[in-house]
Amino acid sequence: MCTQGASASAGHDYRGDERQNAAVADAMTAAARLARNRRHYLVLVLLCFLVVAAIVSRRPDAVLRAQFWAEDGVVWFAQNYNLGVPTALSMTQAGYFHTFPRLAAALALLPPLSQAPLVMNLLAIAAQALPACFLLTRRFEHLASSSSRLLMVVLLLAIPTSFEVHANVTNSMWFLALTAFLVLIAAPPANTAWRVFDVAMLALSGTTGPFCLLLLPIAVIQFLVRRQSWTRVLLGILCVAVVFQSAALFTGWAHRTPAPLGATPRLFVAIVAGRIIVSPVLGLEFLLRHPAIAGPVCALAFVGAGLLAIYAILKAPLELRLVILFGSLVAGASLLSPLVAAPNEPSWPPLADPRVAGRYWLIPVASFLWICVWTLGRERPLVVRAIGSLLIASALWTGISYWRYAPFENLHFSSYAAEFQRVRAGQDFTFPINPRGWNMVLRKR
């Protein structure tokens, strides 16, 4: 009897120890997971800080001597100040609504006038950093390794043709559109914070510029492939945005003066190859310095990029094929309706100049460079990896060579802001802003 009791007691103790060991193991696993997550977020915060620092380093005067740029002052800030925030928010510009720059201008009304350009520039820098920081999160582990995504971020930050979109609210919509695209191809959100982020980004981008029309096909494809409830939510948000923008867009087009494109096959090759491939890889001035070989170089680049795109469409995962599709849609829309020439002047000839309208090519260039990163995978043939390596190395060298942008001309905005404070209520006051020849008019309240 004693032996049986002892045995039962021993068996009971063994099972208790087993449960205790399992509980300890679970606690250790949870602690290890918590530590890994903590390290991940610390590294992510550090990388995001470096992204912002890199953006600022390209033109430090955007922060150190902030000034308005073009529509930032003439349209967004002036209309918010002169007409009031609700009225300004309800207005369209160039045929569609621009929620982000108008909200940025509304926030810029809060500090003293001399600090208003700094507020708008900081918001523009935040928008510019968004796609790079988002791409570094775990929601893109299915797309590429951490090192590959870091390379994609560096290439995005170093695009040499992005002066026009750098640190200004007017062109932040291109970065918001790229972020919205990344939302569509990201892994589904695992928590409420990420769901709020996804909804906010699609809503903000969808009501800022016409990009919801180009994002809609991406959302449809993702919904048809994934068949997930969250992709249905994202598709619904974009459908609402399309309806919201379409009325304004079509009304705006009715009042828009049609301009001839001046399109020719030679110009098509020169623009697509020159702006998307040659300039980012060999530099803005390469084609201008070597006009004798510009045609053959563009033709060769056009054919090579076409073959690379076909190869990627056949071999790459769906998300990277969507990268090609989105870049192509943006390039096509830019060619169809660019705003670069004077009224009644052909629009395509100026687009061939690598110094003009760089905003149109930000997303196509990023798409091309990201596909080049994909070619470095071990699964790709040696010749494909070699070509991709050469393109990326050249793009990095070009990005470093063109890293620093020229500072804006100092038009002494703070002095004009101080003078404005002495103006009588109801009197108009003119501020000269960059680029030279632009003027912002405020009516003193």
C-alpha positions, -999 to +999 in steps of 0.1 A: +000+000+000+028+024+010+046+016-022+016+022-043+009+055-025+045+066-030+043+057-066+011+077-071+026+106-053+057+105-074+035+103-106+015+133-094+046+153-087+060+145-121+029+157-139+030+189-118+067+195-127+058+189-163+031+216-162+054+240-143+082+234-169+058+241-197+047+273-180+083+284-176+091+276-212+060+296-224+071+325-202+106+324-216+093+322-251+070+352-245+099+371-230+122+363-259+095+373-284+090+406-265+127+412-265+129+406-303+100+429-309+116+456-287+149+453-307+130+454-340+111+486-331+143+502-317+161+494-350+131+507-369+130+540-350+167+544-356+163+537-394+134+561-396+155+588-380+183+581-405+157+583-434+146+618-422+182+629-416+191+618-452+162+637-466+171+669-447+208+665-457+200+668-494+188+704-488+193+715-452+179+750-459+145+734-461+147+733-423+174+758-414+161+786-435+126+775-444+108+793-472+076+787-492+079+770-526+055+778-555+020+766-547+029+760-511+026+797-505+007+810-536-022+785-534-023+764-502-012+789-475-027+820-492-061+804-497-063+791-462-053+825-448-074+847-471-105+825-474-105+804-443-098+767-438-133+753-445-136+772-478-101+763-488-107+726-481-137+726-503-118+740-533-102+721-561-069+728-578-059+716-613-091+696-614-091+676-582-091+679-544-058+683-525-066+674-489-030+670-476-015+703-486-046+722-475-044+705-441-007+712-439-014+749-447-041+749-420-016+737-394+009+763-407-016+790-396-011+781-360+025+794-353+037+829-361+038+837-398+076+836-399+075+799-389+047+789-414+071+777-441+090+755-416+058+738-405+048+730-441+083+718-449+085+695-419+051+680-429+064+675-464+096+658-451+074+635-430+053+626-461+085+620-481+099+597-454+067+576-451+071+551-480+108+545-470+100+539-434+069+518-441+089+495-465+113+487-436+085+472-414+077+435-410+047+439-432+070+435-462+089+404-451+070+385-478+083+409-505+120+409-499+146+403-472+155+431-447+188+438-466+170+440-499+144+464-486+171+485-470+187+487-505+153+497-520+150+525-494+185+538-501+178+538-539+145+557-533+162+583-512+190+587-536+170+592-568+189+621-585+159+635-604+137+642-574+146+679-568+111+691-577+094+668-552+119+674-524+106+689-491+076+707-504+039+701-497+028+707-532+045+675-545+040+654-513+011+637-531+036+616-551+050+601-519+015+597-504+005+578-535+036+555-532+028+549-496-009+540-505+004+516-531+026+499-505-004+496-482-022+476-510+007+451-514+016+449-477+008+420-455-026+424-438-024+445-406-021+425-374-035+451-350-057+481-348-029+506-351-019+492-385-055+491-396-059+528-387-027+536-406-039+517-437-073+535-437-058+569-431-032+565-458-057+554-485-082+581-475-055+608-474-039+598-507-073+591-523-084+627-516-050+643-526-046+643-564-059+618-589-039+588-578-069+568-565-078+562-602-044+545-607-045+527-574-080+512-580-068+485-605-041+474-580-067+471-552-090+451-575-062+427-584-053+422-548-089+416-538-094+390-565-061+372-556-062+374-518-100+373-512-095+386-477-119+408-458-092+435-454-086+438-491-123+443-495-121+472-470-092+488-489-110+484-522-141+501-507-121+530-495-106+535-529-140+533-546-153+560-524-122+581-532-126+576-569-162+588-567-152+617-546-124+628-570-141+620-603-167+647-601-141+673-594-117+658-620-142+658-649-154+692-640-119+705-639-111+689-672-140+707-688-124+740-679-089+729-688-073+743-719-064+713-741-028+714-753-012+693-781+011+666-769+034+667-799+038+630-795+062+610-818+077+575-814+112+590-811+100+613-783+083+584-766+115+564-764+135+595-754+112+604-726+106+569-712+141+557-715+158+590-707+137+599-677+131+565-661+164+547-669+192+567-683+190+598-660+187+579-627+215+555-637+240+578-656+230+612-643+208+641-652+234+657-675+245+626-694+222+630-723+226+667-724+264+664-725+264+637-752+236+646-777+253+627-805+247+593-787+215+603-769+193+586-794+211+552-795+216+552-757+179+558-751+169+531-777+192+506-761+179+514-726+143+512-738+148+477-753+168+465-723+143+478-698+115+463-718+132+428-717+138+432-679+101+441-674+090+411-694+113+388-674+101+402-641+064+398-651+071+362-659+092+353-629+086+378-601+060+374-573+026+392-577+036+422-555+066+430-578+045+426-609+021+451-593+051+474-588+057+473-626+020+479-632+017+509-609+049+525-623+036+520-658+002+535-650+018+566-635+041+570-664+012+565-689-010+591-671+019+615-670+025+612-707-013+615-714-018+648-695+013+665-684+013+701-672+047+714-683+042+736-714+027+770-721-009+770-734-011+757-770+025+745-769+033+708-773+038+691-740+061+662-748+092+680-760+099+696-726+094+662-709+125+649-727+146+674-708+158+656-676+157+689-656+119+694-662+089+680-644+108+654-623+076+648-603+061+627-630+090+601-629+095+596-592+073+565-590+083+550-624+120+554-614+114+538-580+096+509-597+125+504-621+151+505-593+131+481-571+129+456-599+166+459-603+170+449-566+148+418-572+173+407-600+200+403-573+182+372-558+202+340-559+174+323-579+181+346-608+205+336-636+241+349-633+237+372-663+205+388-648+222+393-615+253+409-632+231+433-651+211+442-620+243+447-600+257+471-626+225+491-628+222+494-590+259+503-585+256+530-612+224+543-597+240+545-563+270+563-576+248+587-595+226+593-564+257+601-543+271+624-570+239+644-572+230+641-535+231+677-525+205+700-540+211+737-545+196+757-517+167+780-524+175+817-530+172+835-498+143+859-503+142+869-466+108+857-458+111+864-421+117+901-429+086+903-450+066+885-423+077+911-397+068+939-421+034+922-427+026+926-390+027+964-394+002+964-423-033+977-417-062+952-416-078+947-451-046+956-470-030+933-495+007+924-490+029+907-515+056+882-505+082+871-531+088+834-529+107+807-546+111+801-575+120+836-584+090+854-600+063+838-578+045+860-554+022+852-525-005+878-517-021+879-482-049+902-471-042+913-435-069+902-411 
